[in-house]
Amino acid sequence: MASLQQILYKVNIHSVVGSTAIEINDLQIDSRKVTPGSCFIAVRGTVSDGHEYIQSAIIKGAIAIVCETIPEIINEDIHYTVVDNSAKAAAIMAHNFYGRVSEKITLVGVTGTNGKTTIATLLFKLFSSLGYKCGLISTVQNQIENEVLPSTHTTPDAISLNQLLAKMYNDGCSHVFMEVSSHAIHQHRVDDLQYAGGIFSNITHDHLDYHKTFEEYIRVKKSFFDSLPSTAFALSNADDKRGSVMLQNTKAKKYLYSLKTLADFKGRIIEDSLLGLELMIDDVEVHFRLIGTFNAYNLLAVYGAATCLGENKEKVLQLLSNTTGAEGRFEYLVSLKEKVVGIVDYAHTPDALLNVLATIRNLRHGQEKIITVVGCGGNRDKTKRPEMAAVACEYSDKIILTSDNPRFEDPNEIIKEMEAGVPVTARRKCISITDRKEAIKTAVTLADKEDIILIAGKGHEKYQEINGVKKHFDDKEVLAEMFQLMEK
């Protein structure tokens, strides 16, 4: 329990009907979770408006309501607080309710289009190896030391997020590394948190179904750095043309990392192969287990962040050299007899797909074919569908367009929209197979000795979402099964 008055600290309040000098049991933004003694915060969402559920929350036992517009009918037993922005209020109130935990730990946020999960995971693994008890909040999973918690969003809602941070703190975590999505920034889910640092990976076209324009997407990402305090560090990718833009208005200490130009943390690729990356980082030559130019950037970001947090550079590089990446990020299997390489990757944007395919091309040592299996998610940014197919065609010898998570769309229609991006000259090497398992099976069937198969789009996911139902589906499982059939 906590005083509503204390929980409203720092919230922009317009008016109060009733009193704030009351004790509440918990905070809720979902009326279905309200219990007697709850404070219900009516947040306007993209799908529904919490104001429509105020009466439902009161019936369930809410004793306090925080809203932007006061209901026409006032219940004399209920305490109403009218605020400027309910979403902002929810984040601040949750931060207060759970003890402003972000001020007591070292919280690092990672944002950008690609690389967020890998950077956050590498930081979690690195600092755990350095002897700290750490927390991880990511797309793949949330984790407290060795305890794995399920993850449903890249960044949880404000109440769930602060509750999770409080659990991490109470369990002894000193450091937490968190992916910060553009949706979370725009919806104020991460407002009021105190960051020790922020990292920018890169920005490419994504989530335009939500943000509408690329300029708005950039603005939202930048606002994360604008809000960092002077005590924090802001680390950005100098090789991304928006890298310096992200840091323009931040109060934080500014740092850059780069493979191409002068920077605070400078790297150079010496060798890139299936055996790993050989990098020169700040005049030290280091071998890493990760593969690809995109991972060279991820490793530089992690090295830079660790240095900004005061860790010993040599120790950091030594530990990073043996660290593996996040699940479903450039994971590969090799068939026993034919030595066909199968790579599973989460790449679901044109830029991410291009990076992975360019890396695969560079890893070839002969004339091995690249066979790409790729789809696009339903109810998401449609503009990238033809672009994804175009990228696959440019960098692959054979392409199979298939279903990803169609959600509530017809997978065949999604594939048709992808087909619009297939150049006339590439049509003979491109086929469409709606069933994803059949598409992977076909790719394996088409593969000759030492060919490389990329299965893109779903990575770590263990399901396929069709018409609102999540059915078990694991690209790695299916690939392993098809490799076994191949060996018979």
C-alpha positions in Angstrom: 0.0 0.0 0.0 1.0 3.6 -0.6 -0.4 7.1 -0.3 -2.0 8.4 -3.5 -0.6 11.8 -2.7 3.0 10.4 -2.6 2.4 8.4 -5.8 1.3 11.6 -7.7 4.6 13.3 -6.9 5.9 15.0 -10.2 2.6 14.4 -12.0 1.0 17.4 -13.8 -2.4 17.6 -12.0 -5.2 19.7 -13.3 -7.8 19.1 -10.6 -8.8 16.8 -7.8 -12.3 15.6 -6.9 -12.3 14.0 -3.5 -8.9 13.5 -1.8 -5.4 12.3 -2.5 -4.8 11.5 1.2 -5.8 7.9 0.8 -4.0 4.6 0.7 -4.2 2.5 -2.4 -3.2 -1.2 -2.9 -1.9 -1.1 -6.5 -2.0 0.7 -9.8 -3.8 -0.7 -12.9 -4.2 0.5 -16.5 -6.2 -2.6 -17.4 -9.7 -2.5 -15.8 -9.9 -6.3 -15.9 -7.0 -6.5 -13.3 -8.6 -4.0 -10.9 -9.2 -5.4 -7.4 -10.6 -3.6 -4.3 -8.3 -0.8 -3.3 -6.8 -0.2 -6.7 -6.1 3.0 -8.4 -7.2 2.8 -12.1 -5.4 5.0 -14.6 -7.5 5.7 -17.7 -4.9 5.7 -20.6 -5.9 6.5 -24.2 -4.4 3.7 -26.3 -4.1 3.1 -30.0 -6.8 0.4 -29.8 -9.0 1.4 -26.9 -9.6 4.3 -24.5 -9.3 3.6 -20.8 -11.8 6.3 -20.1 -14.5 4.0 -21.4 -13.7 1.5 -18.6 -13.8 3.8 -15.6 -17.2 2.5 -14.5 -16.1 -1.1 -14.9 -13.0 -0.4 -12.8 -15.2 1.2 -10.0 -17.5 -1.8 -10.1 -14.4 -4.1 -9.6 -13.3 -2.1 -6.5 -11.1 0.8 -7.7 -11.2 3.6 -5.1 -9.2 6.1 -7.1 -9.4 7.2 -10.7 -6.7 9.1 -12.7 -8.0 10.4 -16.0 -7.7 13.2 -18.5 -11.4 13.9 -18.7 -13.6 13.5 -15.6 -16.7 11.3 -16.1 -20.1 13.0 -16.4 -21.4 11.0 -13.5 -19.3 11.3 -10.3 -19.3 8.6 -7.7 -19.0 10.3 -4.2 -17.1 7.4 -2.8 -14.4 7.6 -5.5 -11.4 10.0 -5.6 -10.7 11.5 -9.1 -7.5 13.1 -10.2 -7.5 14.9 -13.6 -4.1 15.0 -15.3 -2.6 16.5 -18.4 -1.6 13.1 -19.9 -2.6 9.7 -18.4 0.1 7.8 -20.1 2.8 10.1 -18.7 1.1 10.0 -15.3 1.0 6.2 -15.3 4.8 6.0 -15.9 5.6 8.6 -13.1 3.1 7.0 -10.7 4.5 3.5 -11.3 8.0 4.8 -10.8 6.9 6.4 -7.5 4.8 3.4 -6.3 7.7 0.9 -6.8 10.2 3.1 -5.0 11.9 5.0 -7.9 14.2 2.0 -8.3 15.9 3.3 -11.5 17.6 5.8 -9.2 19.1 3.0 -7.1 20.6 0.8 -9.9 22.7 1.3 -13.1 20.0 1.3 -15.8 21.2 1.4 -19.5 18.7 1.7 -22.3 19.4 0.5 -25.9 17.4 1.9 -28.8 17.6 1.8 -32.6 16.1 -0.3 -35.4 18.5 -3.3 -35.4 20.9 -4.6 -32.9 19.0 -3.7 -29.7 18.5 -7.3 -28.5 22.1 -8.3 -29.2 23.6 -5.2 -27.5 21.4 -5.5 -24.4 22.1 -9.3 -24.2 25.8 -8.9 -24.6 25.9 -6.2 -21.9 23.9 -8.5 -19.6 26.3 -11.4 -20.2 29.4 -9.2 -20.0 28.5 -7.5 -16.7 27.4 -10.9 -15.2 30.9 -12.2 -16.1 32.4 -9.1 -14.4 30.8 -10.2 -11.2 27.7 -8.1 -11.1 24.1 -9.3 -10.5 22.2 -8.2 -13.6 18.8 -7.9 -15.1 17.8 -8.0 -18.8 14.7 -6.6 -20.4 14.6 -7.6 -24.1 12.5 -8.9 -27.0 13.7 -12.4 -26.5 13.3 -12.6 -22.7 13.5 -10.9 -19.4 16.1 -12.2 -17.0 17.3 -11.8 -13.5 20.7 -13.5 -13.2 19.8 -17.1 -14.2 16.0 -16.8 -13.8 14.3 -16.4 -17.1 11.0 -14.6 -17.3 8.7 -14.5 -20.3 8.7 -11.5 -22.6 5.6 -10.3 -24.5 6.8 -6.9 -25.6 10.2 -5.3 -26.5 9.5 -2.9 -23.6 6.7 -3.7 -21.1 3.9 -1.3 -20.1 4.9 1.4 -17.5 3.4 -0.5 -14.5 4.8 -3.9 -15.5 8.2 -2.3 -16.3 8.5 -0.6 -12.9 7.3 -3.7 -11.1 9.9 -5.7 -12.9 12.7 -3.2 -12.1 11.6 -3.4 -8.4 11.8 -7.2 -8.5 15.3 -7.0 -10.0 16.4 -4.5 -7.4 14.9 -6.5 -4.5 16.6 -9.6 -5.9 20.0 -7.8 -5.6 20.6 -6.6 -9.2 23.0 -3.6 -9.5 22.8 -3.3 -13.3 19.8 -3.6 -15.7 20.1 -3.5 -19.5 16.9 -2.7 -21.4 15.8 -2.5 -25.0 13.8 0.7 -25.5 11.4 0.5 -28.4 10.1 3.5 -30.3 6.5 2.4 -29.3 7.5 2.5 -25.6 9.1 6.0 -26.0 6.1 7.4 -27.9 3.6 5.9 -25.4 5.5 7.3 -22.4 6.1 3.8 -21.0 9.7 4.7 -20.0 9.1 8.2 -18.8 10.7 9.4 -15.5 13.2 6.5 -15.4 16.7 7.6 -14.4 19.2 6.2 -16.9 23.0 5.8 -16.4 23.4 5.6 -20.1 21.7 5.3 -23.5 23.0 3.6 -26.7 21.9 4.2 -30.3 22.6 1.3 -32.7 21.1 2.6 -36.1 17.9 3.6 -37.7 16.2 2.3 -40.8 12.6 2.2 -42.1 10.5 0.2 -39.7 7.2 0.6 -37.7 5.9 3.2 -40.3 2.4 1.5 -39.7 2.6 3.1 -36.3 4.7 6.3 -36.7 3.4 7.1 -40.2 6.5 8.9 -41.3 10.3 8.1 -41.1 10.8 11.7 -39.7 8.5 11.0 -36.8 10.2 7.7 -36.2 13.5 9.5 -36.0 12.1 12.2 -33.7 10.7 9.6 -31.3 14.0 7.8 -31.1 15.9 11.1 -30.6 13.6 12.1 -27.7 15.0 9.3 -25.7 18.4 10.9 -25.8 17.0 14.4 -25.3 15.6 13.2 -21.9 18.9 11.7 -20.6 20.3 13.5 -17.6 23.8 15.2 -17.5 25.0 12.3 -15.2 24.4 9.8 -18.0 26.4 8.8 -21.1 24.9 8.9 -24.6 26.7 6.5 -27.0 25.9 6.6 -30.7 26.9 5.0 -34.0 29.0 7.5 -35.9 28.6 5.5 -39.1 24.8 5.9 -39.2 24.0 9.2 -40.9 21.5 9.9 -38.0 24.0 8.9 -35.3 25.1 12.5 -34.5 21.6 13.8 -34.9 20.5 11.6 -31.9 23.0 13.4 -29.6 22.3 17.0 -30.7 20.2 18.1 -27.7 21.2 15.6 -25.1 22.5 16.8 -21.7 24.4 13.5 -21.3 28.1 13.0 -22.0 28.4 12.3 -25.7 30.5 9.4 -27.1 30.7 7.9 -30.6 31.7 4.4 -31.9 32.8 3.6 -35.5 34.3 1.2 -37.9 34.8 3.9 -40.6 35.8 7.2 -39.0 37.5 8.7 -36.0 35.5 8.1 -32.8 35.9 7.6 -29.1 35.7 3.9 -29.6 37.2 2.8 -32.9 37.1 -0.6 -34.5 38.4 -2.2 -37.7 37.5 -5.6 -39.1 40.6 -7.7 -39.8 38.8 -11.0 -40.7 35.2 -12.1 -40.8 34.4 -15.9 -41.2 32.2 -18.6 -39.9 34.8 -19.1 -37.2 34.2 -15.5 -35.9 35.3 -11.9 -36.1 38.9 -10.7 -35.8 38.7 -7.0 -34.8 41.2 -4.3 -34.0 39.6 -2.3 -31.2 41.5 0.8 -29.9 44.8 -0.8 -31.1 44.1 -4.2 -29.5 43.5 -7.2 -31.8 40.7 -9.4 -30.5 38.9 -12.6 -31.8 35.2 -12.8 -31.1 32.7 -15.7 -31.5 30.1 -13.5 -33.2 30.0 -13.1 -37.0 29.3 -10.2 -39.4 29.8 -6.5 -39.7 26.6 -5.8 -37.9 28.0 -7.7 -34.9 31.2 -5.8 -35.1 29.1 -2.7 -34.5 27.2 -4.4 -31.7 30.5 -5.4 -30.0 31.9 -1.9 -30.3 28.7 -0.5 -28.7 29.0 -2.9 -25.8 32.7 -2.2 -25.4 32.1 1.6 -25.4 29.2 1.3 -22.9 31.3 -0.8 -20.5 34.1 1.7 -20.8 31.7 4.6 -20.1 30.6 2.7 -17.0 34.1 2.6 -15.7 35.1 -1.0 -16.5 38.7 -2.0 -17.4 39.1 -2.0 -21.2 41.4 -5.1 -21.3 39.1 -7.1 -19.0 36.1 -6.2 -21.1 37.6 -7.3 -24.4 38.9 -10.5 -22.8 35.4 -11.4 -21.5 33.6 -10.3 -24.7 35.9 -12.5 -26.9 34.1 -15.6 -25.5 30.6 -14.2 -25.3 27.8 -15.5 -27.5 24.9 -13.4 -28.8 21.2 -13.5 -28.4 19.0 -16.4 -29.3 17.7 -16.3 -32.9 20.4 -13.8 -34.0 22.5 -15.3 -36.7 22.3 -18.8 -35.1 23.4 -21.6 -37.5 23.2 -25.3 -37.9 25.3 -27.5 -40.2 24.1 -30.7 -41.8 26.4 -33.7 -41.1 26.9 -35.2 -44.5 26.3 -32.4 -47.0 27.7 -29.6 -44.7 24.8 -27.4 -45.7 24.8 -24.3 -43.4 21.4 -23.2 -42.1 21.2 -19.8 -40.5 18.2 -18.6 -38.4 17.9 -14.8 -37.9 15.3 -12.4 -36.7 15.9 -10.0 -39.6 12.5 -8.5 -40.3 13.4 -5.1 -41.8 15.0 -4.5 -45.3 18.1 -3.2 -43.7 18.5 -6.1 -41.2 18.0 -8.6 -44.0 20.5 -6.8 -46.2 23.1 -6.9 -43.4 22.6 -10.6 -42.8 22.7 -11.5 -46.5 25.8 -9.3 -47.1 27.5 -11.0 -44.3 26.6 -14.4 -45.7 28.0 -13.4 -49.1 31.3 -12.4 -47.5 31.5 -15.7 -45.6 31.4 -17.7 -48.8 34.7 -19.2 -49.8 33.5 -20.6 -53.2 30.4 -20.7 -55.3 28.0 -21.9 -52.6 24.4 -20.9 -53.3 22.5 -18.6 -50.9 18.9 -19.8 -50.5 16.7 -17.3 -48.6 13.4 -18.1 -46.9 11.6 -14.9 -45.9 8.1 -13.6 -45.1 6.6 -10.4 -43.6 4.3 -10.1 -40.6 0.7 -9.2 -40.9 -0.9 -6.1 -39.5 2.4 -4.3 -39.6 4.2 -1.8 -41.9 3.2 -2.8 -45.5 5.7 -0.5 -47.2 8.6 -2.8 -46.3 7.1 -5.9 -47.9 8.2 -5.3 -51.5 11.5 -4.0 -50.2 12.2 -7.2 -48.2 11.6 -9.3 -51.4 13.8 -7.0 -53.5 16.7 -7.3 -51.0 16.4 -11.1 -50.8 16.5 -11.2 -54.7 19.5 -9.0 -54.9 21.6 -11.0 -52.5 20.3 -14.6 -52.9 20.6 -17.3 -55.6 17.2 -18.7 -54.8 14.3 -17.1 -52.8 11.3 -18.6 -51.2 8.6 -16.1 -50.1 6.5 -17.6 -47.3 4.3 -16.8 -44.3 5.7 -15.1 -41.2 3.2 -14.2 -38.5 0.2 -13.3 -40.7 -1.9 -12.4 -37.6 -5.3 -11.3 -39.0 -4.2 -10.8 -42.6 -4.4 -13.4 -45.4 -0.8 -14.7 -45.8 -1.3 -15.1 -49.5 -2.1 -11.4 -49.9 1.0 -10.5 -47.8 3.1 -12.7 -50.2 1.5 -11.0 -53.2 2.6 -7.6 -51.8 6.1 -9.0 -51.4 6.1 -10.3 -55.0 5.6 -6.8 -56.2 9.2 -6.1 -55.2 10.7 -9.0 -57.2 12.4 -7.7 -60.3 11.5 -9.2 -63.7 15.1 -10.6 -64.0 14.7 -12.4 -60.6 11.4 -14.1 -61.1 12.9 -17.4 -62.3 14.8 -17.8 -59.0 11.9 -16.9 -56.8 9.0 -19.1 -55.6 6.2 -18.6 -53.2 5.1 -21.2 -50.7 2.6 -20.1 -48.1 3.2 -23.0 -45.6 6.4 -21.9 -43.7 7.4 -25.5 -42.8 7.0 -26.6 -46.4 9.0 -23.5 -47.5 11.9 -24.5 -45.2 11.7 -28.1 -46.4 11.9 -26.9 -50.0 14.9 -24.8 -49.2 16.7 -27.8 -47.8 15.7 -29.9 -50.8 17.1 -27.3 -53.2 20.4 -27.1 -51.3 23.5 -28.8 -52.7 26.7 -29.6 -50.7 27.9 -26.6 -48.6 25.1 -24.3 -49.7 23.8 -21.7 -47.2 20.2 -21.4 -46.2 18.9 -18.3 -44.5 15.6 -18.5 -42.7 14.7 -14.9 -41.8 12.1 -13.0 -39.9 11.2 -15.0 -36.8 14.5 -15.8 -35.1 13.9 -16.6 -31.4 10.1 -16.9 -31.7 8.6 -20.2 -30.8 5.3 -19.6 -32.4 3.4 -18.6 -35.5 0.5 -16.2 -35.0 -2.5 -16.9 -37.3 -5.9 -15.3 -36.8 -5.1 -14.3 -33.3 -3.9 -17.8 -32.3 -0.2 -18.5 -31.5 0.7 -22.0 -32.7 4.0 -23.6 -31.8 6.5 -23.1 -34.5 10.3 -22.9 -34.2 12.4 -22.2 -37.3 15.5 -23.9 -35.7 13.4 -27.0 -34.8 12.0 -27.3 -38.3 15.5 -26.8 -39.9 17.0 -29.4 -37.7 14.2 -31.8 -38.5 14.7 -31.2 -42.3 18.5 -31.7 -42.0 17.8 -35.1 -40.3 15.6 -36.1 -43.2 18.3 -35.0 -45.6 20.8 -37.3 -44.0 18.6 -40.4 -44.4 
